[in-house]
């Protein structure tokens, strides 16, 4: 495969960014500690989209089996994000392909407990999705439906 034009420029930028990241990683005293904190920060940001009010200190207290300062449902949801991400990364490291099965496995971890655990964990949605409102008819945004292949 030959890369030319705009795709080649994007590939070169990506390779340059990876090189920078690799060089910065050599300066870290413990890259695993950095990744530990980064994964948790990403889980916090992702779960905030769903309305959770947890903080990094709440999550760390929860992981140490201490009482967080926010509702337990919020911190459990963030903890699920961490577990789902770590599961997906471990499967990929083990050579498992990016596939529908992997997506369903990660989704099952994400919704394994707490809010959403009754929403068919590990299954793809069978109905139309929407943002805002109580149904697609009064939603602020309804994405185009996926056409079955």
Phi, psi and omega in degrees: 000135181250129179258123178222162176066214183304320178299325179294319179298315179297319178297317179296320178296317180296316179296321177296316179296319177296322177297318177297315179298318179297319181290323178292325181298331179290340180275346182285134178294326179214095181302329180294324177293319176299313180296323177303310181291320182296316180299318180291321177296318178297319178297319178298313182295318180295318182288335178296334175301327180272000175100010179290155182243025183278157176239172178298318180295324176298316180296316180295320176299316179299316180294334176270010180062034174253166180279121176286166181270011180233170177305140183303323180303320181296312184287329175296319179298317178296318178299323176297320177300316179299312181298319180294315180296314180296322177298312180299317180295319179297317179297318180294318177300327179281002177095004179290135182284155170292119188205171176300323179298316179296318179299318179294321178298314180296319179297321178297320177294318182300322183252026185290332180206159180082204181301137177089353182293346177262010185257040178059061178304135178082008180240150175281147177298140179252355181240166181298141176265156176203165179236127181076148181085178183257350180198165181303330181294334179238020181283154175288327180213134175232113180291158179297142179294149178282135179273124180299142180262000000 
